[in-house]
Amino acid sequence: MLQGKSVIPQQDALLGCTLHDGEYLVRRVLEYGNECKTYMGIHTTLHIPFALKQSRADSPLPETVIAELDAALRERSPAQQCERTARELYFPSSGGELTDRFLREALLLTRLHHAAIPTLYDYFFEDGYWYLVTDYIPGTTLSAYLRHHAPLPPLEALHYAMQLCDVLDYLHRQEPPIIFRDLQPSNIVLTPGGTLMLVNFGMARYFKKGQYSDTQDLRVPGYVAPEQYQGEGQSDGRSDLFSLGVLLHEMIGGERLSPASLLLDAPRQIHADISVALQAFINLATRSQPMYRFQNAQTLYLALDRISTLEERRAYQRYVQKLRQIEQKDAEQMAFPMASIPATEQGWKEPQEEASDEEPVLPGLEERYLRRESLYLARVERRGQRRVSAQLPANEPAQKSEAKEPEPERRLSTDSLLLRRIGHTQHNMRTLLLLCFVLTIMLTCILLVVFLSLQEQP
């Protein structure tokens, strides 16, 4: 799912190979992780790029998870999933840590429907690895973008923070709330159009009322809230908002806060160019105690919106001041004032890269559901063709290989199609014979009439 343009070694055994019985052709590596890899693959029938996330399998999937995933991939719209997902929202245990992360991410991607969250199209097991098939997201990771462009202008950083706040608000409004728990630049993809996508849901969990602490703590501090790695309480929506505050500090200041400073509530001075309101906002969002932070994403979004308005005014004032300096320096440049003002003074670091003609554009939600249905139908047709090729030459039942995988309810069996064709052929033959019989009778009658008329003549 993570589609960055950072330099990644392209020497991999899977490059140029096909997966899932020739359904996906692996083109290139998108991400190397500690426990997983992500590839860009092309569907060999639909010719659509997808992201193939590979993770090691340390246990089989529970039957309930397989049933839910298969049912979700067959359904055309998310409205058909409401009744099913309301009955079971938590994650069963598979007995393996890596497989548990895989099933959590797979189930969440089928249960969540937001433009900033990838869509799950398929999953499969091959050669000791689980694979998730999701949207291929053109662009770069936010971590790679910050390495080249940080510190960002306040307006650009606030624009990204508001997008992340919107998707966090969507997660926290679920019943029960979903806590992402791993908000960091490497799990955020920046598309060429300037929109952000949240990826890698393996650490996400449902908030459980009455539970004191998380079942699994994140022991490594960085962007996570102190309660997540100190075991001092269950992480909730305020933990994700803390991570957003740390990320906003890095985007504007150009440096990540140290783990020691995250435990201190002393005012943090980023740099002199930002407003007092933005500085106070970051200090409030990154308080070590959850009760002193923003309590929900909606409140934080409203604060971001207000600060963004203030920063727009400050950017305009800087623009007017710069314009006056240019006017005093050289009157001839008044016709093109914007060309003389640095991009940082206009509010953006630099223009975003436009998507090239070769780079695919991430589709909207409705198009994603249609794409998932097309993928399912192509898979059904491919399986039907394999059954036909296995049945016709030997004229023997070839159902042993297909018995391991239950047929979906919507699939038309090859036997029924063959019988239908044979029935149509027999019907056409009967019609032809009946027509010949009628023509024979008519011809006989005509000959009889002619013969009788000849007999009556003298």
Contacts in CASP RR format, 6 or more apart in sequence:
PFRMAT RR
TARGET T0000
AUTHOR 0000-0000-0000
METHOD contacts of the structure
MODEL  1
MLQGKSVIPQQDALLGCTLHDGEYLVRRVLEYGNECKTYMGIHTTLHIPF
ALKQSRADSPLPETVIAELDAALRERSPAQQCERTARELYFPSSGGELTD
RFLREALLLTRLHHAAIPTLYDYFFEDGYWYLVTDYIPGTTLSAYLRHHA
PLPPLEALHYAMQLCDVLDYLHRQEPPIIFRDLQPSNIVLTPGGTLMLVN
FGMARYFKKGQYSDTQDLRVPGYVAPEQYQGEGQSDGRSDLFSLGVLLHE
MIGGERLSPASLLLDAPRQIHADISVALQAFINLATRSQPMYRFQNAQTL
YLALDRISTLEERRAYQRYVQKLRQIEQKDAEQMAFPMASIPATEQGWKE
PQEEASDEEPVLPGLEERYLRRESLYLARVERRGQRRVSAQLPANEPAQK
SEAKEPEPERRLSTDSLLLRRIGHTQHNMRTLLLLCFVLTIMLTCILLVV
FLSLQEQP
1 38 0 8 1.000
1 51 0 8 1.000
1 53 0 8 1.000
1 118 0 8 1.000
1 132 0 8 1.000
1 134 0 8 1.000
1 135 0 8 1.000
1 137 0 8 1.000
1 189 0 8 1.000
1 199 0 8 1.000
1 200 0 8 1.000
2 30 0 8 1.000
2 31 0 8 1.000
2 38 0 8 1.000
2 51 0 8 1.000
2 141 0 8 1.000
2 186 0 8 1.000
2 187 0 8 1.000
2 189 0 8 1.000
2 199 0 8 1.000
2 200 0 8 1.000
3 30 0 8 1.000
3 31 0 8 1.000
3 38 0 8 1.000
3 40 0 8 1.000
3 51 0 8 1.000
3 136 0 8 1.000
3 137 0 8 1.000
3 138 0 8 1.000
3 139 0 8 1.000
3 140 0 8 1.000
3 141 0 8 1.000
3 189 0 8 1.000
4 30 0 8 1.000
4 31 0 8 1.000
4 139 0 8 1.000
4 140 0 8 1.000
4 141 0 8 1.000
4 144 0 8 1.000
4 189 0 8 1.000
5 139 0 8 1.000
5 140 0 8 1.000
5 144 0 8 1.000
6 140 0 8 1.000
6 141 0 8 1.000
6 144 0 8 1.000
8 29 0 8 1.000
8 30 0 8 1.000
8 31 0 8 1.000
8 32 0 8 1.000
9 29 0 8 1.000
9 32 0 8 1.000
10 28 0 8 1.000
10 29 0 8 1.000
12 29 0 8 1.000
12 37 0 8 1.000
12 39 0 8 1.000
14 26 0 8 1.000
14 39 0 8 1.000
15 26 0 8 1.000
15 27 0 8 1.000
15 28 0 8 1.000
15 29 0 8 1.000
16 25 0 8 1.000
16 26 0 8 1.000
16 27 0 8 1.000
17 25 0 8 1.000
17 26 0 8 1.000
18 24 0 8 1.000
18 25 0 8 1.000
18 26 0 8 1.000
18 44 0 8 1.000
19 26 0 8 1.000
19 52 0 8 1.000
19 124 0 8 1.000
19 126 0 8 1.000
19 131 0 8 1.000
20 122 0 8 1.000
20 124 0 8 1.000
20 126 0 8 1.000
20 131 0 8 1.000
21 382 0 8 1.000
22 44 0 8 1.000
23 43 0 8 1.000
23 44 0 8 1.000
23 45 0 8 1.000
23 379 0 8 1.000
23 382 0 8 1.000
24 41 0 8 1.000
24 42 0 8 1.000
24 43 0 8 1.000
24 44 0 8 1.000
24 50 0 8 1.000
24 52 0 8 1.000
24 133 0 8 1.000
25 41 0 8 1.000
25 42 0 8 1.000
25 44 0 8 1.000
26 39 0 8 1.000
26 40 0 8 1.000
26 41 0 8 1.000
26 52 0 8 1.000
27 39 0 8 1.000
27 40 0 8 1.000
27 41 0 8 1.000
27 42 0 8 1.000
27 49 0 8 1.000
28 39 0 8 1.000
28 40 0 8 1.000
29 37 0 8 1.000
29 38 0 8 1.000
29 39 0 8 1.000
29 40 0 8 1.000
30 38 0 8 1.000
30 39 0 8 1.000
30 40 0 8 1.000
30 51 0 8 1.000
31 37 0 8 1.000
31 38 0 8 1.000
35 55 0 8 1.000
35 56 0 8 1.000
35 98 0 8 1.000
35 101 0 8 1.000
36 53 0 8 1.000
36 54 0 8 1.000
36 55 0 8 1.000
36 56 0 8 1.000
37 53 0 8 1.000
37 54 0 8 1.000
38 51 0 8 1.000
38 52 0 8 1.000
38 53 0 8 1.000
38 54 0 8 1.000
39 51 0 8 1.000
39 52 0 8 1.000
39 54 0 8 1.000
40 49 0 8 1.000
40 50 0 8 1.000
40 51 0 8 1.000
40 52 0 8 1.000
40 136 0 8 1.000
41 49 0 8 1.000
41 50 0 8 1.000
41 51 0 8 1.000
41 52 0 8 1.000
41 136 0 8 1.000
42 48 0 8 1.000
42 49 0 8 1.000
42 50 0 8 1.000
43 49 0 8 1.000
43 50 0 8 1.000
43 375 0 8 1.000
43 378 0 8 1.000
45 378 0 8 1.000
45 381 0 8 1.000
45 382 0 8 1.000
46 371 0 8 1.000
46 374 0 8 1.000
46 375 0 8 1.000
46 378 0 8 1.000
48 371 0 8 1.000
48 375 0 8 1.000
49 136 0 8 1.000
49 360 0 8 1.000
50 121 0 8 1.000
50 133 0 8 1.000
50 134 0 8 1.000
50 135 0 8 1.000
50 136 0 8 1.000
51 118 0 8 1.000
51 133 0 8 1.000
51 134 0 8 1.000
51 135 0 8 1.000
51 136 0 8 1.000
51 137 0 8 1.000
52 131 0 8 1.000
52 132 0 8 1.000
52 133 0 8 1.000
53 131 0 8 1.000
53 132 0 8 1.000
53 134 0 8 1.000
54 129 0 8 1.000
54 130 0 8 1.000
54 131 0 8 1.000
55 98 0 8 1.000
55 101 0 8 1.000
55 102 0 8 1.000
55 129 0 8 1.000
55 130 0 8 1.000
55 132 0 8 1.000
56 98 0 8 1.000
56 128 0 8 1.000
56 129 0 8 1.000
56 130 0 8 1.000
57 98 0 8 1.000
57 99 0 8 1.000
57 102 0 8 1.000
57 125 0 8 1.000
57 128 0 8 1.000
57 129 0 8 1.000
57 130 0 8 1.000
58 95 0 8 1.000
58 96 0 8 1.000
58 97 0 8 1.000
58 98 0 8 1.000
58 99 0 8 1.000
59 94 0 8 1.000
59 95 0 8 1.000
59 96 0 8 1.000
59 99 0 8 1.000
60 94 0 8 1.000
60 99 0 8 1.000
61 94 0 8 1.000
61 99 0 8 1.000
61 102 0 8 1.000
61 103 0 8 1.000
62 92 0 8 1.000
62 93 0 8 1.000
62 94 0 8 1.000
62 103 0 8 1.000
64 88 0 8 1.000
64 92 0 8 1.000
65 92 0 8 1.000
65 94 0 8 1.000
65 103 0 8 1.000
65 106 0 8 1.000
65 107 0 8 1.000
68 84 0 8 1.000
68 85 0 8 1.000
68 88 0 8 1.000
68 107 0 8 1.000
68 110 0 8 1.000
69 106 0 8 1.000
69 107 0 8 1.000
69 110 0 8 1.000
69 120 0 8 1.000
69 123 0 8 1.000
70 408 0 8 1.000
71 81 0 8 1.000
71 84 0 8 1.000
72 81 0 8 1.000
72 84 0 8 1.000
72 110 0 8 1.000
72 111 0 8 1.000
72 120 0 8 1.000
73 110 0 8 1.000
73 120 0 8 1.000
73 121 0 8 1.000
73 122 0 8 1.000
73 372 0 8 1.000
73 376 0 8 1.000
74 376 0 8 1.000
74 408 0 8 1.000
74 409 0 8 1.000
74 410 0 8 1.000
75 81 0 8 1.000
76 369 0 8 1.000
76 373 0 8 1.000
77 369 0 8 1.000
78 113 0 8 1.000
78 369 0 8 1.000
81 110 0 8 1.000
81 111 0 8 1.000
85 111 0 8 1.000
89 111 0 8 1.000
89 175 0 8 1.000
89 176 0 8 1.000
89 206 0 8 1.000
90 206 0 8 1.000
91 100 0 8 1.000
91 103 0 8 1.000
91 104 0 8 1.000
91 107 0 8 1.000
91 205 0 8 1.000
91 206 0 8 1.000
92 103 0 8 1.000
93 100 0 8 1.000
94 100 0 8 1.000
94 103 0 8 1.000
99 130 0 8 1.000
101 202 0 8 1.000
101 203 0 8 1.000
102 130 0 8 1.000
102 132 0 8 1.000
102 202 0 8 1.000
104 201 0 8 1.000
104 202 0 8 1.000
104 204 0 8 1.000
104 205 0 8 1.000
105 132 0 8 1.000
105 200 0 8 1.000
105 201 0 8 1.000
105 202 0 8 1.000
105 204 0 8 1.000
106 120 0 8 1.000
106 123 0 8 1.000
106 132 0 8 1.000
108 178 0 8 1.000
108 201 0 8 1.000
108 202 0 8 1.000
108 204 0 8 1.000
109 117 0 8 1.000
109 118 0 8 1.000
109 119 0 8 1.000
109 120 0 8 1.000
109 132 0 8 1.000
109 134 0 8 1.000
109 201 0 8 1.000
110 120 0 8 1.000
112 170 0 8 1.000
112 171 0 8 1.000
112 174 0 8 1.000
112 178 0 8 1.000
113 365 0 8 1.000
114 167 0 8 1.000
114 170 0 8 1.000
114 365 0 8 1.000
115 364 0 8 1.000
115 365 0 8 1.000
116 163 0 8 1.000
116 166 0 8 1.000
116 167 0 8 1.000
116 195 0 8 1.000
116 196 0 8 1.000
116 197 0 8 1.000
116 198 0 8 1.000
117 167 0 8 1.000
117 197 0 8 1.000
117 198 0 8 1.000
117 201 0 8 1.000
118 134 0 8 1.000
118 135 0 8 1.000
118 137 0 8 1.000
118 197 0 8 1.000
118 199 0 8 1.000
119 134 0 8 1.000
119 135 0 8 1.000
119 365 0 8 1.000
119 368 0 8 1.000
119 369 0 8 1.000
119 371 0 8 1.000
119 372 0 8 1.000
120 132 0 8 1.000
120 133 0 8 1.000
120 134 0 8 1.000
120 372 0 8 1.000
121 133 0 8 1.000
121 134 0 8 1.000
121 135 0 8 1.000
121 371 0 8 1.000
121 372 0 8 1.000
121 375 0 8 1.000
122 133 0 8 1.000
122 375 0 8 1.000
122 379 0 8 1.000
123 130 0 8 1.000
123 131 0 8 1.000
123 132 0 8 1.000
123 133 0 8 1.000
124 130 0 8 1.000
124 131 0 8 1.000
124 133 0 8 1.000
125 131 0 8 1.000
135 362 0 8 1.000
135 363 0 8 1.000
135 368 0 8 1.000
136 360 0 8 1.000
136 362 0 8 1.000
137 189 0 8 1.000
137 191 0 8 1.000
137 197 0 8 1.000
137 199 0 8 1.000
137 362 0 8 1.000
138 191 0 8 1.000
138 192 0 8 1.000
138 355 0 8 1.000
138 359 0 8 1.000
138 360 0 8 1.000
138 361 0 8 1.000
138 362 0 8 1.000
139 189 0 8 1.000
139 190 0 8 1.000
139 191 0 8 1.000
139 192 0 8 1.000
139 359 0 8 1.000
140 189 0 8 1.000
140 190 0 8 1.000
141 185 0 8 1.000
141 186 0 8 1.000
141 188 0 8 1.000
141 189 0 8 1.000
141 190 0 8 1.000
142 160 0 8 1.000
142 185 0 8 1.000
142 186 0 8 1.000
142 188 0 8 1.000
142 189 0 8 1.000
142 190 0 8 1.000
142 196 0 8 1.000
143 184 0 8 1.000
143 185 0 8 1.000
143 186 0 8 1.000
143 188 0 8 1.000
145 185 0 8 1.000
145 190 0 8 1.000
146 152 0 8 1.000
146 185 0 8 1.000
146 250 0 8 1.000
146 251 0 8 1.000
146 254 0 8 1.000
149 349 0 8 1.000
149 350 0 8 1.000
150 250 0 8 1.000
150 251 0 8 1.000
150 253 0 8 1.000
150 254 0 8 1.000
151 251 0 8 1.000
151 252 0 8 1.000
151 253 0 8 1.000
151 254 0 8 1.000
151 271 0 8 1.000
152 160 0 8 1.000
152 251 0 8 1.000
152 252 0 8 1.000
152 254 0 8 1.000
152 349 0 8 1.000
153 315 0 8 1.000
153 344 0 8 1.000
153 347 0 8 1.000
153 348 0 8 1.000
153 349 0 8 1.000
154 252 0 8 1.000
154 273 0 8 1.000
154 274 0 8 1.000
154 275 0 8 1.000
154 278 0 8 1.000
154 311 0 8 1.000
154 314 0 8 1.000
154 315 0 8 1.000
154 347 0 8 1.000
155 308 0 8 1.000
155 311 0 8 1.000
155 312 0 8 1.000
155 315 0 8 1.000
155 347 0 8 1.000
155 348 0 8 1.000
156 251 0 8 1.000
156 347 0 8 1.000
156 348 0 8 1.000
156 349 0 8 1.000
157 248 0 8 1.000
157 251 0 8 1.000
157 252 0 8 1.000
158 248 0 8 1.000
158 278 0 8 1.000
158 304 0 8 1.000
158 307 0 8 1.000
158 308 0 8 1.000
158 311 0 8 1.000
159 308 0 8 1.000
160 190 0 8 1.000
160 196 0 8 1.000
160 251 0 8 1.000
161 244 0 8 1.000
161 245 0 8 1.000
161 247 0 8 1.000
161 248 0 8 1.000
161 251 0 8 1.000
161 304 0 8 1.000
162 301 0 8 1.000
162 304 0 8 1.000
162 305 0 8 1.000
162 308 0 8 1.000
163 195 0 8 1.000
163 196 0 8 1.000
164 183 0 8 1.000
164 188 0 8 1.000
164 196 0 8 1.000
164 198 0 8 1.000
164 244 0 8 1.000
164 247 0 8 1.000
165 241 0 8 1.000
165 244 0 8 1.000
165 297 0 8 1.000
165 300 0 8 1.000
165 301 0 8 1.000
165 304 0 8 1.000
166 297 0 8 1.000
166 301 0 8 1.000
167 196 0 8 1.000
167 198 0 8 1.000
168 180 0 8 1.000
168 183 0 8 1.000
168 237 0 8 1.000
168 240 0 8 1.000
168 241 0 8 1.000
168 244 0 8 1.000
168 297 0 8 1.000
169 296 0 8 1.000
169 297 0 8 1.000
169 298 0 8 1.000
169 301 0 8 1.000
171 177 0 8 1.000
171 178 0 8 1.000
171 179 0 8 1.000
171 180 0 8 1.000
171 204 0 8 1.000
171 240 0 8 1.000
172 178 0 8 1.000
172 179 0 8 1.000
172 237 0 8 1.000
172 240 0 8 1.000
172 296 0 8 1.000
172 297 0 8 1.000
176 206 0 8 1.000
176 207 0 8 1.000
176 208 0 8 1.000
176 209 0 8 1.000
177 206 0 8 1.000
177 207 0 8 1.000
177 236 0 8 1.000
177 237 0 8 1.000
178 204 0 8 1.000
178 205 0 8 1.000
178 206 0 8 1.000
178 207 0 8 1.000
179 204 0 8 1.000
179 205 0 8 1.000
179 206 0 8 1.000
179 207 0 8 1.000
179 235 0 8 1.000
179 236 0 8 1.000
179 237 0 8 1.000
179 239 0 8 1.000
179 240 0 8 1.000
180 198 0 8 1.000
180 201 0 8 1.000
180 203 0 8 1.000
180 204 0 8 1.000
180 240 0 8 1.000
181 203 0 8 1.000
181 204 0 8 1.000
181 205 0 8 1.000
181 214 0 8 1.000
181 218 0 8 1.000
181 224 0 8 1.000
181 228 0 8 1.000
181 235 0 8 1.000
181 239 0 8 1.000
181 240 0 8 1.000
182 200 0 8 1.000
182 202 0 8 1.000
182 203 0 8 1.000
182 204 0 8 1.000
182 218 0 8 1.000
182 224 0 8 1.000
183 198 0 8 1.000
183 223 0 8 1.000
183 240 0 8 1.000
183 243 0 8 1.000
183 244 0 8 1.000
183 247 0 8 1.000
184 222 0 8 1.000
184 223 0 8 1.000
184 243 0 8 1.000
184 247 0 8 1.000
185 247 0 8 1.000
185 250 0 8 1.000
186 200 0 8 1.000
187 198 0 8 1.000
187 199 0 8 1.000
187 200 0 8 1.000
188 196 0 8 1.000
188 197 0 8 1.000
188 198 0 8 1.000
188 199 0 8 1.000
189 196 0 8 1.000
189 197 0 8 1.000
189 199 0 8 1.000
190 196 0 8 1.000
191 197 0 8 1.000
191 355 0 8 1.000
191 362 0 8 1.000
192 352 0 8 1.000
192 353 0 8 1.000
192 354 0 8 1.000
192 355 0 8 1.000
192 359 0 8 1.000
193 352 0 8 1.000
193 354 0 8 1.000
193 355 0 8 1.000
194 352 0 8 1.000
197 362 0 8 1.000
203 218 0 8 1.000
205 214 0 8 1.000
205 215 0 8 1.000
205 235 0 8 1.000
207 234 0 8 1.000
207 235 0 8 1.000
207 236 0 8 1.000
207 237 0 8 1.000
208 234 0 8 1.000
210 234 0 8 1.000
211 234 0 8 1.000
212 233 0 8 1.000
212 234 0 8 1.000
213 231 0 8 1.000
213 232 0 8 1.000
213 233 0 8 1.000
213 234 0 8 1.000
214 228 0 8 1.000
214 231 0 8 1.000
214 233 0 8 1.000
214 234 0 8 1.000
214 235 0 8 1.000
217 228 0 8 1.000
217 229 0 8 1.000
217 230 0 8 1.000
217 231 0 8 1.000
218 224 0 8 1.000
218 228 0 8 1.000
218 229 0 8 1.000
219 229 0 8 1.000
220 229 0 8 1.000
221 229 0 8 1.000
221 259 0 8 1.000
221 262 0 8 1.000
222 246 0 8 1.000
222 256 0 8 1.000
222 257 0 8 1.000
222 259 0 8 1.000
222 262 0 8 1.000
223 243 0 8 1.000
223 246 0 8 1.000
223 247 0 8 1.000
223 256 0 8 1.000
224 239 0 8 1.000
224 242 0 8 1.000
224 243 0 8 1.000
225 235 0 8 1.000
225 238 0 8 1.000
225 239 0 8 1.000
225 242 0 8 1.000
225 243 0 8 1.000
225 290 0 8 1.000
226 232 0 8 1.000
226 262 0 8 1.000
226 263 0 8 1.000
226 288 0 8 1.000
227 233 0 8 1.000
227 234 0 8 1.000
227 235 0 8 1.000
227 239 0 8 1.000
227 290 0 8 1.000
228 235 0 8 1.000
228 239 0 8 1.000
236 290 0 8 1.000
237 296 0 8 1.000
237 297 0 8 1.000
238 290 0 8 1.000
238 293 0 8 1.000
238 294 0 8 1.000
238 295 0 8 1.000
239 290 0 8 1.000
240 297 0 8 1.000
241 285 0 8 1.000
241 293 0 8 1.000
241 294 0 8 1.000
241 296 0 8 1.000
241 297 0 8 1.000
241 300 0 8 1.000
242 285 0 8 1.000
242 286 0 8 1.000
242 287 0 8 1.000
242 290 0 8 1.000
242 293 0 8 1.000
244 285 0 8 1.000
244 300 0 8 1.000
245 282 0 8 1.000
245 285 0 8 1.000
245 286 0 8 1.000
246 256 0 8 1.000
246 257 0 8 1.000
246 262 0 8 1.000
246 286 0 8 1.000
248 282 0 8 1.000
248 285 0 8 1.000
249 256 0 8 1.000
249 257 0 8 1.000
249 268 0 8 1.000
249 270 0 8 1.000
249 282 0 8 1.000
249 286 0 8 1.000
250 256 0 8 1.000
250 257 0 8 1.000
252 270 0 8 1.000
252 271 0 8 1.000
252 274 0 8 1.000
252 278 0 8 1.000
252 282 0 8 1.000
253 270 0 8 1.000
253 271 0 8 1.000
257 268 0 8 1.000
257 286 0 8 1.000
261 268 0 8 1.000
262 286 0 8 1.000
262 288 0 8 1.000
263 288 0 8 1.000
264 288 0 8 1.000
265 283 0 8 1.000
265 287 0 8 1.000
265 288 0 8 1.000
265 289 0 8 1.000
265 292 0 8 1.000
267 279 0 8 1.000
267 283 0 8 1.000
268 279 0 8 1.000
268 282 0 8 1.000
268 283 0 8 1.000
268 286 0 8 1.000
269 279 0 8 1.000
270 279 0 8 1.000
270 282 0 8 1.000
275 307 0 8 1.000
275 310 0 8 1.000
275 311 0 8 1.000
275 314 0 8 1.000
277 306 0 8 1.000
277 307 0 8 1.000
277 310 0 8 1.000
278 307 0 8 1.000
278 310 0 8 1.000
278 311 0 8 1.000
281 303 0 8 1.000
281 304 0 8 1.000
281 307 0 8 1.000
284 292 0 8 1.000
284 293 0 8 1.000
284 294 0 8 1.000
285 293 0 8 1.000
285 294 0 8 1.000
285 300 0 8 1.000
286 293 0 8 1.000
287 293 0 8 1.000
294 300 0 8 1.000
294 303 0 8 1.000
315 345 0 8 1.000
315 346 0 8 1.000
315 347 0 8 1.000
318 345 0 8 1.000
319 341 0 8 1.000
319 345 0 8 1.000
319 346 0 8 1.000
322 340 0 8 1.000
322 341 0 8 1.000
322 345 0 8 1.000
323 337 0 8 1.000
323 341 0 8 1.000
326 333 0 8 1.000
326 334 0 8 1.000
326 337 0 8 1.000
326 340 0 8 1.000
326 341 0 8 1.000
327 333 0 8 1.000
327 334 0 8 1.000
333 340 0 8 1.000
338 346 0 8 1.000
343 349 0 8 1.000
343 350 0 8 1.000
343 351 0 8 1.000
355 361 0 8 1.000
363 371 0 8 1.000
380 408 0 8 1.000
380 410 0 8 1.000
380 411 0 8 1.000
383 402 0 8 1.000
383 411 0 8 1.000
384 411 0 8 1.000
384 414 0 8 1.000
387 398 0 8 1.000
387 402 0 8 1.000
387 414 0 8 1.000
388 414 0 8 1.000
390 398 0 8 1.000
390 401 0 8 1.000
391 397 0 8 1.000
391 398 0 8 1.000
391 414 0 8 1.000
407 413 0 8 1.000
END
